[in-house]
Amino acid sequence: TTVPNVPATDRCAYLRTHHHGLTPAARLPRVEQQVCLITGASSGIGRACADRLAGGGWTVIGASRRGTSGAAWDALVMDVDDDESVRVAVASVVEQHGRIDAVVTAAGFGLSGPVETTPLADARAHIETNFWGTVRVVREVLPHMRQAGGGRIALIGSLGGLVGLPFQAYYSAGKYALEGFGEALAYEVAPFGIEVTLVEPGNTATGFTDNRRRCDPSDVYAAVNDRAVGVMERDEREGIPAEAVAKVVEQVLTSGRPPRRVMVGNADERLGTFAKRFMPHRLFERLARGTLGV
């Protein structure tokens, strides 16, 4: 299909109205509706994003292992740990809707415990979902976005991917990896009209806290582990609502010039990431210990 001289932000709309020919009306979505695939949509930030985007007129497909659905969006069973599950799920979205205009990767879970005593099997499983799960989904949607002439990818990172969290080292490791992945990916796909944004929430009040997997800290670390994780979980429960993150995701997906990174959280959390850049590390870590419970 030859795309006329239309703005990049309108290219997807043009392609979907001119590329499908005589697609039966029952299979053709409304022209003004963009199609967004969201992982981790069964709860937390993923569900908040699905609800908000669906309320804003998007066609939303919310993916999760359980296939939980919302009032205004469709459910999709997808296990981001499984190559074939992701491949089949993405293919089904494209078959039904003809395209994927945006993807939000919110699947993941928490893991706490000392580096020394956390079983490597648990650490690997954690990184498998939180990092490689995102990679699988992105790899599957990229060919469809390229063929459509553009798309939006919102990677749900964390301020824990900018500042290391004691006793959540593997969580921080996965989010740090996501930072580098997203930044490198952005260079590669920019020529195809695909925009990548890392959304970096701070403490957010969701079921993520109660569902965190906790590893035995052993007697050596038990006291400080329990104190630090307790402080961080308290701050999470008192954090911003998931809907605040969803609002920022919506802005990212509809912006004419989306940012590469956007932080979401209270002012102190955002200030902390800037302080880390400019303060001597010993001074920064001394100040951070109280905040992090160590």
QUIQUI-V363741 format. One record per pair of residues at least 4 apart in sequence whose ideal C-beta (glycine too) atoms are under 8 Angstrom apart, sorted by the first residue. I is the first residue (numbers start at 1). J is the second residue. D is the distance in Angstrom with one decimal. If there is no record, write none. Layout:
# QUIQUI-V363741
[[I:J:D] [I:J:D]]
This chain:
# QUIQUI-V363741
[[1:15:6.3] [1:18:6.4] [1:19:5.0] [3:11:5.9] [3:14:6.2] [3:15:6.7] [3:149:5.8] [4:14:7.2] [6:10:4.7] [6:11:5.9] [6:14:5.3] [7:11:7.3] [8:149:7.9] [8:150:6.0] [8:193:5.1] [9:150:7.9] [9:256:5.9] [10:14:6.0] [11:15:6.3] [11:148:7.7] [11:149:4.2] [11:150:5.1] [11:193:6.2] [12:16:6.3] [12:34:7.4] [12:99:7.1] [12:101:5.3] [12:148:5.5] [12:149:6.4] [12:150:5.4] [12:151:7.0] [13:17:6.6] [13:31:7.0] [13:32:7.9] [14:18:6.0] [15:19:4.9] [15:99:7.6] [15:148:5.2] [15:149:5.6] [16:20:6.8] [16:31:7.1] [16:98:6.2] [16:99:5.6] [16:148:7.3] [17:31:5.5] [19:98:7.8] [19:148:8.0] [20:28:6.7] [20:98:5.6] [23:27:5.4] [23:28:4.9] [23:98:6.9] [24:28:7.0] [27:96:7.2] [27:98:7.6] [28:98:7.3] [29:33:5.2] [29:35:6.8] [29:59:5.5] [29:97:5.7] [29:98:7.3] [30:59:7.9] [32:57:6.9] [33:57:6.0] [33:58:6.3] [33:59:4.7] [34:57:8.0] [34:58:5.3] [34:59:6.9] [34:101:4.2] [34:102:6.4] [34:253:7.8] [35:58:7.3] [35:59:4.7] [35:61:7.2] [35:93:7.2] [35:97:4.7] [35:98:7.9] [35:99:5.8] [35:100:5.6] [35:101:5.0] [35:102:7.5] [36:53:5.5] [36:58:5.0] [36:59:7.1] [36:60:5.3] [36:61:7.2] [36:100:7.6] [36:101:6.5] [36:102:4.3] [36:103:7.0] [36:104:6.5] [36:253:7.0] [37:61:5.1] [37:63:6.4] [37:76:7.7] [37:90:7.2] [37:93:5.7] [37:100:5.4] [37:102:7.4] [37:103:4.8] [37:104:7.5] [37:137:7.6] [37:141:6.8] [38:46:5.5] [38:49:5.4] [38:50:5.0] [38:53:7.5] [38:60:6.4] [38:61:7.1] [38:62:5.2] [38:63:6.6] [38:103:7.4] [38:104:4.4] [38:106:6.3] [39:46:6.4] [39:63:4.9] [39:64:7.3] [39:78:6.8] [39:80:5.9] [39:103:7.7] [39:104:7.1] [39:105:5.2] [39:106:5.7] [39:107:4.0] [39:133:7.2] [39:134:7.7] [39:137:5.7] [40:44:6.8] [40:45:7.2] [40:46:3.4] [40:47:8.0] [40:63:7.7] [40:64:6.3] [40:105:7.5] [40:106:3.7] [40:107:3.5] [40:108:6.3] [40:156:7.7] [41:46:4.3] [41:47:5.5] [41:49:7.5] [41:50:4.6] [41:62:2.9] [41:63:5.9] [41:64:5.3] [41:68:6.9] [41:70:7.5] [41:73:7.7] [41:75:7.6] [41:106:7.1] [42:46:7.0] [42:47:6.4] [42:62:7.5] [42:64:3.7] [42:65:7.5] [42:66:5.3] [42:68:3.9] [43:47:5.2] [43:68:7.6] [43:206:6.8] [43:207:5.1] [44:48:7.0] [44:106:7.1] [44:204:7.6] [44:206:3.7] [44:207:5.8] [44:208:5.3] [44:242:5.6] [45:49:6.2] [45:106:4.9] [45:156:5.9] [45:201:6.8] [45:204:6.5] [45:206:6.4] [45:242:4.9] [45:245:5.0] [45:246:6.9] [46:50:6.5] [46:62:7.0] [46:64:7.4] [46:104:7.2] [46:106:3.4] [46:107:6.8] [46:156:7.7] [47:51:6.3] [47:62:7.1] [47:68:7.7] [47:70:6.9] [47:242:7.3] [48:52:6.2] [48:241:7.7] [48:242:3.7] [48:243:5.0] [48:245:6.6] [48:246:4.0] [49:53:6.0] [49:104:5.2] [49:106:6.3] [49:245:7.4] [49:246:4.5] [49:249:5.1] [49:250:7.7] [50:54:6.1] [50:60:5.0] [50:62:4.2] [50:70:5.5] [50:73:5.0] [51:55:6.3] [51:70:5.8] [51:71:7.8] [51:72:7.1] [51:73:7.5] [51:246:7.2] [52:56:6.3] [52:243:6.8] [52:246:4.1] [52:247:6.6] [52:249:7.6] [52:250:5.6] [53:58:4.1] [53:60:5.1] [53:73:7.8] [53:246:7.6] [53:249:7.7] [53:250:6.1] [53:253:7.4] [54:58:6.0] [54:59:8.0] [54:60:4.4] [54:70:6.6] [54:72:3.9] [54:73:4.2] [55:72:6.4] [56:250:6.1] [58:102:7.9] [59:73:7.9] [59:97:6.3] [60:70:7.7] [60:72:7.4] [60:73:3.6] [60:74:7.2] [61:73:6.9] [61:74:5.3] [61:75:7.8] [61:76:5.1] [61:93:5.3] [61:97:7.7] [62:68:7.2] [62:69:6.8] [62:70:6.1] [62:73:5.3] [62:74:7.0] [62:75:5.7] [62:76:6.7] [63:75:7.8] [63:76:4.3] [63:77:7.5] [63:78:3.9] [63:80:7.9] [63:89:6.1] [63:107:7.6] [64:68:5.4] [64:75:7.4] [64:76:7.8] [64:77:7.5] [64:78:6.9] [64:107:7.3] [65:77:7.1] [65:78:7.3] [65:79:5.3] [66:77:7.6] [67:75:4.6] [67:76:6.5] [67:77:3.9] [68:75:5.8] [69:73:6.9] [69:74:6.4] [69:75:3.5] [70:75:7.7] [76:89:5.5] [76:92:7.1] [76:93:6.9] [77:85:7.7] [77:89:7.0] [78:85:5.6] [78:86:6.1] [78:89:3.9] [78:137:8.0] [79:85:4.2] [79:86:7.6] [80:85:7.7] [80:86:6.2] [80:107:4.8] [80:129:6.2] [80:132:8.0] [80:133:3.1] [80:134:7.3] [80:136:5.9] [80:137:6.1] [81:85:7.8] [81:128:5.3] [81:129:5.7] [81:132:7.5] [81:133:5.9] [82:86:6.6] [83:87:6.2] [83:136:6.3] [84:88:6.1] [85:89:6.1] [86:90:6.2] [86:136:4.5] [86:137:5.8] [86:140:5.5] [87:91:6.2] [87:140:5.9] [88:92:6.3] [89:93:6.9] [90:94:6.6] [90:100:7.2] [90:137:7.2] [90:140:4.1] [90:141:5.9] [90:144:7.6] [91:95:6.1] [91:140:7.9] [92:96:6.2] [93:97:5.9] [93:100:5.9] [94:98:6.9] [94:99:6.6] [94:100:6.3] [94:144:5.5] [99:144:6.3] [99:148:5.2] [100:141:5.2] [100:144:5.3] [100:145:6.7] [100:151:6.8] [101:145:7.9] [101:148:7.5] [101:151:5.8] [101:152:6.8] [102:151:6.2] [102:152:4.1] [102:153:7.3] [102:154:7.1] [102:253:5.0] [103:137:6.4] [103:138:7.0] [103:141:5.1] [103:151:7.5] [103:152:7.6] [103:153:5.4] [103:154:7.3] [104:154:4.6] [104:156:6.8] [104:249:5.9] [104:253:7.7] [105:133:7.6] [105:134:4.3] [105:137:5.7] [105:138:7.0] [105:153:7.6] [105:154:7.3] [105:155:5.3] [105:156:5.9] [106:156:4.5] [107:129:6.5] [107:130:7.8] [107:133:5.3] [107:134:7.4] [107:137:7.9] [108:129:5.9] [108:130:4.2] [108:133:7.2] [108:156:7.5] [108:174:7.7] [109:126:7.1] [109:129:6.3] [109:130:7.2] [109:208:7.2] [109:211:6.2] [109:212:7.2] [109:213:6.6] [110:168:7.0] [110:171:5.9] [110:208:5.7] [110:209:7.3] [110:211:7.0] [110:212:3.6] [110:213:6.8] [111:118:7.2] [111:122:6.5] [111:123:7.3] [111:126:4.4] [111:168:6.9] [111:170:5.4] [111:171:5.6] [111:212:6.8] [111:213:5.0] [111:214:8.0] [111:215:7.1] [112:167:5.4] [112:168:5.4] [112:171:7.7] [112:212:5.7] [112:213:7.4] [112:214:5.2] [112:215:6.8] [112:225:7.5] [112:229:4.9] [113:117:6.1] [113:118:4.2] [113:122:7.8] [113:167:6.3] [113:214:6.3] [113:215:2.9] [113:216:7.0] [113:217:5.7] [113:225:6.8] [114:118:6.4] [114:167:6.1] [114:215:7.7] [114:217:5.3] [114:218:7.4] [114:220:8.0] [114:221:4.4] [114:225:6.0] [115:169:4.9] [115:170:7.7] [116:218:7.8] [116:220:7.9] [116:221:7.3] [117:215:6.4] [117:216:6.1] [117:217:5.9] [117:218:4.9] [117:221:6.7] [118:122:5.7] [118:123:5.5] [118:169:7.9] [118:170:6.6] [118:215:4.4] [119:123:7.1] [119:215:6.7] [120:124:6.0] [121:125:6.4] [122:126:6.3] [122:170:8.0] [122:213:6.8] [122:215:5.9] [123:127:6.5] [123:170:4.6] [124:128:6.0] [125:129:6.8] [126:130:6.0] [126:170:5.1] [126:171:7.0] [126:174:6.6] [126:213:7.5] [127:131:5.1] [127:132:6.6] [127:170:6.5] [127:173:6.8] [127:174:5.0] [127:177:7.6] [128:132:5.1] [128:133:6.7] [129:133:4.7] [130:134:7.4] [130:171:7.1] [130:174:4.0] [130:175:7.3] [130:178:7.7] [131:135:6.6] [131:174:4.4] [131:177:4.9] [131:178:6.0] [131:181:7.5] [132:136:6.3] [133:137:6.8] [134:138:6.2] [134:155:6.2] [134:178:6.3] [134:181:7.5] [135:139:6.2] [135:181:6.8] [136:140:6.6] [137:141:6.4] [138:142:6.3] [138:153:6.3] [138:155:7.9] [138:185:6.9] [141:145:5.9] [141:151:7.2] [141:153:7.6] [142:146:6.2] [142:189:6.7] [142:194:7.2] [143:147:6.4] [144:148:6.3] [144:151:7.8] [145:150:6.5] [145:151:3.3] [145:153:8.0] [145:189:7.7] [145:192:7.0] [145:193:8.0] [145:194:5.1] [146:189:7.7] [146:192:4.6] [146:194:7.1] [149:192:7.4] [149:193:5.4] [150:192:6.9] [150:193:3.1] [150:194:5.9] [150:195:7.7] [151:193:7.3] [151:194:4.9] [151:195:7.5] [152:194:7.5] [152:195:5.2] [152:197:7.5] [152:252:7.1] [152:253:4.9] [152:258:6.8] [153:182:7.9] [153:185:7.6] [153:189:7.9] [153:194:6.6] [153:195:7.0] [153:196:4.7] [153:197:7.2] [154:197:5.3] [154:199:5.5] [154:249:5.3] [154:252:5.3] [154:253:6.3] [155:178:5.9] [155:181:7.7] [155:182:4.8] [155:196:6.9] [155:197:7.1] [155:198:5.2] [155:199:6.8] [156:199:5.4] [156:201:7.2] [156:245:7.7] [156:249:7.9] [157:161:4.7] [157:175:5.3] [157:178:5.1] [157:179:6.1] [157:182:7.3] [157:198:4.7] [157:199:6.4] [157:200:4.7] [157:201:7.9] [158:162:7.9] [158:171:7.6] [158:172:8.0] [158:175:4.4] [158:200:6.0] [158:201:6.1] [158:202:7.9] [159:163:6.1] [159:200:5.4] [159:201:6.9] [159:202:4.6] [159:263:6.6] [159:265:6.2] [159:269:5.6] [159:270:7.8] [159:272:7.6] [159:273:6.2] [160:164:7.5] [160:165:4.8] [160:168:6.6] [160:171:5.9] [160:172:4.9] [160:175:5.2] [161:172:6.5] [161:174:7.8] [161:175:2.8] [161:176:4.9] [161:177:8.0] [161:178:6.0] [161:179:5.0] [161:200:6.7] [162:176:8.0] [162:179:7.3] [162:200:6.5] [162:273:4.7] [162:276:7.3] [163:172:7.8] [163:272:6.2] [163:273:6.1] [163:276:5.9] [163:288:7.2] [164:169:6.8] [164:172:4.7] [164:176:7.9] [165:169:7.2] [165:171:6.4] [165:172:5.0] [165:232:6.8] [165:292:6.8] [166:228:5.4] [166:292:5.7] [166:293:7.8] [166:294:5.1] [167:217:7.5] [167:221:7.7] [167:224:7.9] [167:225:5.0] [167:228:5.0] [167:229:5.5] [168:172:6.0] [168:229:7.6] [168:232:7.2] [169:173:6.1] [170:174:6.6] [171:175:6.5] [172:176:6.0] [173:177:6.4] [174:178:6.5] [175:179:6.9] [176:180:7.1] [177:181:6.1] [178:182:6.0] [178:198:7.1] [179:183:6.4] [179:198:6.2] [180:184:6.1] [181:185:6.0] [182:186:6.4] [182:196:5.4] [182:197:7.8] [182:198:4.6] [182:260:7.9] [183:187:7.5] [183:198:7.5] [183:260:7.0] [184:188:6.8] [185:189:6.1] [185:196:5.3] [186:190:6.2] [186:195:7.6] [186:196:4.1] [186:260:6.3] [189:194:3.8] [189:196:6.6] [190:194:7.0] [190:195:7.8] [195:258:5.0] [196:260:7.3] [197:252:4.7] [197:258:4.9] [197:259:6.0] [197:260:6.4] [197:261:7.0] [197:262:6.4] [198:260:6.8] [198:261:4.7] [198:262:7.5] [199:245:6.8] [199:248:6.1] [199:249:5.8] [199:252:6.5] [199:262:5.7] [199:264:6.5] [200:261:6.2] [200:262:6.8] [200:263:4.8] [200:264:6.8] [200:265:8.0] [201:240:7.3] [201:245:4.9] [201:263:7.9] [201:264:4.6] [201:265:6.1] [202:239:6.5] [202:240:7.0] [202:263:7.2] [202:264:6.7] [202:265:2.5] [202:266:6.4] [202:269:3.7] [202:270:7.3] [203:232:7.8] [203:235:4.6] [203:236:4.7] [203:238:7.1] [203:239:3.1] [203:240:7.0] [203:265:6.5] [203:266:7.6] [203:269:6.8] [204:208:7.2] [204:236:6.7] [204:239:4.8] [204:240:5.6] [204:241:7.4] [204:242:5.8] [204:244:7.8] [204:245:6.1] [204:264:8.0] [204:265:7.8] [205:209:7.7] [205:236:6.5] [205:237:5.6] [205:238:7.0] [205:239:4.9] [205:240:7.0] [205:241:5.8] [205:242:7.2] [206:236:7.9] [206:242:5.1] [207:211:5.5] [208:212:6.9] [208:236:7.2] [209:233:5.2] [209:236:4.5] [209:237:6.0] [212:233:7.5] [214:229:7.4] [217:221:4.2] [217:222:4.8] [217:225:3.8] [217:226:7.2] [218:222:6.6] [221:225:4.7] [222:226:6.1] [223:227:6.4] [224:228:5.9] [224:293:7.9] [224:294:5.9] [225:229:6.0] [226:230:5.9] [227:231:6.5] [227:293:5.0] [227:294:7.6] [228:232:6.4] [228:292:6.0] [228:293:3.7] [228:294:5.0] [229:233:6.0] [229:293:7.5] [230:234:6.4] [230:293:6.8] [231:235:6.5] [231:291:7.9] [231:292:6.8] [231:293:3.2] [232:236:6.4] [232:292:6.9] [232:293:6.5] [233:237:6.5] [234:238:6.4] [235:239:6.3] [239:265:7.3] [239:266:7.8] [240:244:4.4] [240:245:7.1] [240:264:6.8] [240:265:6.1] [240:266:6.9] [242:246:6.3] [243:247:6.4] [244:248:7.0] [244:264:6.2] [245:249:6.4] [245:264:5.1] [246:250:6.4] [247:251:6.7] [248:252:6.4] [248:262:5.9] [248:264:5.0] [249:253:6.4] [250:254:6.2] [251:255:5.9] [252:258:4.9] [252:259:7.2] [252:262:6.4] [253:258:7.5] [255:259:7.7] [263:269:7.6] [263:270:4.9] [263:273:6.8] [265:269:4.0] [265:270:5.9] [266:270:7.3] [267:271:6.0] [268:272:6.5] [269:273:7.5] [270:274:7.1] [271:275:6.1] [272:276:6.6] [272:288:7.0] [272:291:7.4] [273:277:7.4] [274:278:6.9] [275:279:5.2] [275:284:5.9] [275:287:7.5] [276:281:8.0] [276:284:5.3] [279:283:5.0] [279:284:4.2] [279:287:7.8] [280:284:6.9] [281:285:6.0] [282:286:6.3] [283:287:6.6] [284:288:6.0] [285:289:6.5] [287:291:7.5] [288:292:5.6] [289:294:5.0]]
